[in-house]
Amino acid sequence: MAQLLNILTKNFPHMETITAMFADSNGIMRGKLLPADTLPKLIKEGILLPASVFGTDATGESVAETGLVWDTGDRDYPFIPVADSFHTLDDEGRNIACLIQMMESDGTPHQLDPRGILETVIARINGMGIYPVIAPELEFYLIDRKLNDGMGQYAPIPVTGEVQPTNQIYGIEAFDEFADVINDIHRTCIHAGVKADTAITEYGRGQYEINILHNKDALRAADEAALLRYHTRRVARRHGIDATFMGKPFADDTGSGFHLHVSLWDDQGNNLMAEQDGADPVSNPALRHAVGGLAQHLGDSFAVFSPNANAWRRIAPGHYAPVDKSWGVNNRTVNFRIPAGSKSARRIEHRAASADINPYLTTALILSAMVDGISNKITPPAMTEKNAYDAPNRAGLPATWAEANDMFAKSAFIKDWLGAEYAKVYVATKEYERLTFDQTITPLEWKWYR
């Protein structure tokens, strides 16, 4: 504790403020702005916040049905800083930030905090002699800061003031048009300790993807995904535009996803996803069983992978948003993709989740499903070798947001890995949000039905 304080005061001698933040169940950053002289207390005791912050919907409304508000007196819990997450928010080091995590009074991770849930899941998996290595990828759009009749607009190209006229997947000129923004995002992420790697233009106009390097510390990788989203929006606004990780911001363009590359290793340093020398990648039983677990538990996990009304609009064939039980090798139309490459890098890419998910919950469910598949030798569906959109396998999957919440609430798998109490809180929050959304009268209804 004293060592951390010494390091921080040495690294940030001009510190004036500290932003202590966490990702709520929606993946939205919340927290407190603290004066620099509270740093010793923050490190030693943390700060107090109510558990009800994990029972808020996307609008910030505290949902009484979670039982975390009036039923408990809106009780406070300590939020402790994540030691390796301190970083500067400016070049001078006057304003710094850190992630915080809700803890029980005995110092154990609180199981209503998604970060604590993931930490517990990883510890459980490690106890089985399995060690995950993960690499998140996040897609997003650069958008205009102003809405047009309540709708989002593509960001104007800084030099011309016009929007990109066409989709330019992997386009270098399309990248160059917003290179100052993307490069600034990359630099900011590196300063924040986010191991941002490749950046590319995606299929949509003004859509980009940033990859995070693979990490043996899955909890830290999820931290970096949360920080990447936070800093992407901060940097975009600094450039006079904005960024959105909405699953489907534009009806006529592709949606944005959170893709997670996962391999599982044993305590001898062997990649459990790798096949024998010279063998077909799908010949490995462990890999097939991991896919089987992902497929079997996909329906129960949909409430997290598509967590809001807009995310459900992303689920459309032909837009690189596979959301069925398909899997295959080197095939981007499938949901569970086995990328091409050497066997030492053999892994599964999970492609179902919207970009606006909570990265801790999503990672926890993906890892849990893979390990459950291996432990129970779950057989995967037939492998897809051509276009998975031609014959999607959606048997047993929810067709609506309401169905997804219901499956999540009833799932023994969810209660086992995320905890029964958190499952109750999450569903109560999302059902409140869904019903509120459904009861809202839209301008389109007045336009069509008056």
N, C-alpha and C positions, 0 to 999 in steps of 0.2 A: 504493500500500500504506500509506504513512504518512498519506495523506489520509483513507483509510477508517478507520484507527485513531483519528485525531483526531476524526472525525465521531462514531464510536461512543462514545468516552469522553466527549464533550460531550453527546450525546443520552441516555446512560445513566450518569450520574455515580455512581449507587448500585448499580451492577451487582455481583452476588455470584456468580452462576453463569451458564454458557452451555450450552445444550443444542444440540449439533451433531448433526444428524440427516439421514437420507436414506431414500428409499423403496426397499425391496428389490424383487425381481422379482415378489413377490406384492402389492406396493403397501403393505406393512406398514412403518411407520416404525421404524428402528433407529438407533443412534448412541451417543454418549458424553455424560455430564454433566461439564463442566469448570469449575474455579474461574476466577474473573474475571481473575486475574493471568496466566493463560495466553493471554489474547486476542492480545497481540503475536505470540506464536509461532504461534497458530492462523492468523492472517492471513498470516504470512510463509511458514510451512512446511506448514500443515494438520496433520492428525493421521493416524496410521498405523492401518489396519485391514486384515484379510485379504480378498482377493478372494472367498473362499468365502462371504462374507455374501450374495453374489448367487446362491449355489447352495444356499440354504436353502428348505425347504418352509414351508407356512403355520404349522406348529407350531414353527418355529425349528430344526428338525433339519438339520444340515449333511449334504448328500447326497454320499457318497464317489464315486458314479458320475459326478458332474460332472467329476471330474479336478482339482478345485480344492482338495482337502483334503490327502490323503496324497501324491498324485503330485507336488505342488509344494512340499511342506513347509509348506502353509498360509501362503503368502508374503504379506507386507504390501505395501500400496500407499498412496501419499499421497491423502488426501481433503481437498480444498481447499474453503473456504467460498464459497458463492454470494454475491457482494458485496451484491446488492440484496435479500437475504432476511432480514437481521437484523431482529428485532422483539422486543418485550417480551411476556412471558408473564403479567405482573401490572401493576397500576396504578402501582406504585412504580418499576418498571424495575429491580427487584433480580435478576430471573431473565429472561434473554433467550435467544433461540433463533435458529438459522440453519440453512439447508440446506447440505449438503456434497456433493461429487461426487468420485468416484474418478478419478484421473488416471494416465496413464503417466509414467514417469520423465522423459520429454522435455517434459511439460506439456500433452500433447494428451489429449482425452477418452478414457478407457478404454472399450473397446467391450464390456465385460461389465456396465457400469453403464447401466441403462435411460435415465437422464438424458443420459449421454454419447451413447448411440445416437440419441436424438431430436435432440440438438444436431448430430450428424453428418448425419442425414437432412435437417434444415432447411438446413444449409449446402449439401448436394448439390442440393436443390430450388432454393435461391437462385441457385446456379450455372447453373441452366437459365433464369434470368430470371423465376422464379415465386416469389411471396411470399404465404404463407398468413396468413389472419386467422381466429382460432378463438374460440369461446365454449363452455366446458363447462357442462353442467347435471348435477347429482348429486341422486339421490333417496335417502332414508334413512327409517328408522323410529325413533321414540323408543320405548324399551322399558324394562321394569322391570329393575332391577339384579339381581334374584333370578331364578333359574330355577325352574321348576315341573316336578319329575320330569325334570330335565335339558333341558327345553324352554323357549324364550324366551316372555315374556309382554309384552303391550302395556303401555305406561307408563300408570299411573293419572293421571287429571286432578288437578292439585294441589289444586283447591278441593273436589272431591267425593270423591276417592279411588277413583273408578270409571273404567273404561276407556271410550273412545268406543264407543257401541253400534252405530253404522252408518258406512258410508263416506260422506265428505262432500267430494267433489272440489270444489276452489275454495271450500270453505265458510269464511266469515269467522268464525262462532262457533267452528268447529273449530280455526281458527288462534288465536283469542283464548284458547282453553283452555290452550294452551302458548305464549302470546305472550312471556312472560318468558324462556323458554328460547330460542326462535327469535330474539328481538331481541338477546339476549345473545350468541348465536352470530354474528349479523350484526355487532355492535359489535366482538367479538373478532377477527373476520376482517378488518375494516377496519383495526384496529390492527396486524394482521399483514401488511398490504399486499395482502390478497386483495380484489379489486374485486367483492365480493358485491353482487348486484343484487336481482332479484326473488326473493321467497320465497312459496311457495304451499302449500296443503294438497293432497296427492295423492289417488289413488284409494283407498289403503288406510287403515285406521284407525290414526291416529297416524303417518301417512306424510307426509313433506314433501319439497319440492324447493327447492334454492337454485341460482340461476343466477349465473354469473360473467360480467362484461361482456366483450364481444369485445375481442380484443387482437391487435395486429400482431406482437407478440413471442410466438410460439407456445410457445417454451420457458418463458417466464415464466407463460403461461396454464396450462401443465401443472403448474408449481410451485404455482400457486394452487389447482389442483384437489387436489393432494396435501396442501397446508396446510389447505384447507377440511375435508377428512375428519378430519385430526388434531385440529383445534380444535373441530369439532362434537362429537366424543366427549369431549374435555376439558371443554367447557362443560356438556354434558348431565350428566356425572358430578358436576360442581360443584353441579348442581341436584338431586342425589339420584337421578337416573335414569341411563339410558345411551342410546347411539345405535348402530344397526347399519346397515352398508352391504351386508349379505349380499344376494345376488341374490334369494333366496326364503326369507325368515325364517318366513313363515306359509303353510301349505298352502292355506288358503281365502281368502287375500288376494293382491293383485297384487304382483309382484316389484319390485325397485328397479334402475334402470338408470343408466348413464352415457351421456348424449346429447351429441354434439359437433357444433356448428354450424361449418361450414367454408366459407369463400370463398377463391378463389385470385386474386391480382392480378399484373399485369405491372409492369415497372419504370417505366412511364409513369403508373401510378396508375389503371389500368383494371381493373375487376372482370371477370375472365375468365368468371365464371358468369352475367353479365348478358346478356339478350337485346337485340335492337335495339328502338328505340322502337316501342311499340304491338304488338310481336310476342308470340307465346305463349312463356312461359318455357322450354318444352321444345324450342323451335326452335333454341336455341343448341347447336351441335355440341360445344363444349368441355364444357358442362354434361352433355350426354348421354354423352360419352366418359368423363367423371369418374365418372358413375354406372356405366358399363360396367366401369371398373376396380374399383370397389368390389364390384360383383356377382361379377366373375371371381375376385377374390382373397379373397372372404368365407370360403370353406371353409378355405383355408390359414391364415387369421387367427383361426379360431374358438378355438384353444387359448389365445389371449390374451383374446379377448372374453368367453369363458366359462371362467375359469381354474381352477375347482374343482368339486367334486361338487355343492355347493349351487347354484352358478350354473346348472348344467344343469337344475335343477328350475324355474328361471324360464322356460324355453322351453315355453310353453303358449299355445295360441290363445285370443283373447278377453280377454287380460289386459294389453294394450298393451305386449307384449314381442315385436315383430316380429323374427324371426330367419331370414327367407328372403331371396330376391333381389329382392323387390318394391320398386317405387319409384313415386312419383306426386307430384302437386301438391296441397298443402293436404289431406293425407290421413294421419291418425295411425295407420292400420292397416298402413302400409307401413314397410319398413326404412329406405330412403333417401328421406327426405321433403324436398320442395321447399316451404318455408314460403311462405305468402301474404305479399304486401308489395311494396314498390317494387323496381324492377330494381336500384337502387343497393345494396340490401341483399340481393340474390339470393345464395342459399347452399344448401348441402345439409346436412340434419340427419341424422347417422348415429345409429341408435337400437338397434343390436344388442347393445351391450356391457352387461354386468352392472355394478352400481355398485362392486363390490369389485375392479375391475381395477387394473393398474398404469397410471396416466394417461399416463406417458411412452411406454410400449410401444404402448398403444392409439392415441394420437395419431400416433405414428410410422407405424403400419400404415395408418391412415386416409389420412394425407397421401400416403404412398407409393403406395397403390392409386389414388387420384385422379389423381396426376401420371402414373403408368404408363398409366392409361386414356387420358389426353389425348395422351401421347407416342405411343402405339401405336394410337390411334383405335379403341378397343375399343367395340363395339356393345353397348348395354345390352339387357336383356330387354324384352319388351313392357311398356308402362306400365300400372299398375293404376289404375283410376278408381273402383272400388267397394271392397268389403270384401276386403282381401288375405287374411284368415283363411279365406275360403271356398275358395280354391284356392291354397294356398301353393306357391311355387316353390322347392323345396329340392333340386333336381337338383344333384348333385355336392357336397352339403354333408354333413359328418359327422353321424351320428345319435347318437354317444356320445362321452364324454370321451376314451376310448382312441382312437377313430377320429380325433378332432381332433388329438391329440398326434402321431399317425402322419402325418397330412397335413402338419402343421407341420414335422415332421422331414424330410420328403421334398421340401418346396417349394423350387424354385429362386428364387421371388419372395422368400420369407422370408430365404434365405441371402444374396441380393443386397442387400436393404435393411437387415436386422438383423445380418447377419454369420453365417457358418457356425459359428464358435466359440460365439457366443451361442445360436444355435439348438440346438446340441448340449447346452449347459448347461441351457437352459430345459426341454427335453424330458426330460432325465435327472431334473431336479428334480420336474417335474410327474408323471412316470411313477412315481417313488418315492412321491410323495404319494397318487396314485391307488391304487396297489397296497396301500399301508398302509391306506387308507380301506376298500377292498374286503375286506380280510382281518379287519376289525374286527367282532366279534360284537355286535349291537345288542340292547337290551332288547326291541324288538319281536319279534325272532326267538324269544326265550325265551317271550314272551307268546303267540305264534302256534303255535310248533312243539314245545314241550316235551311 
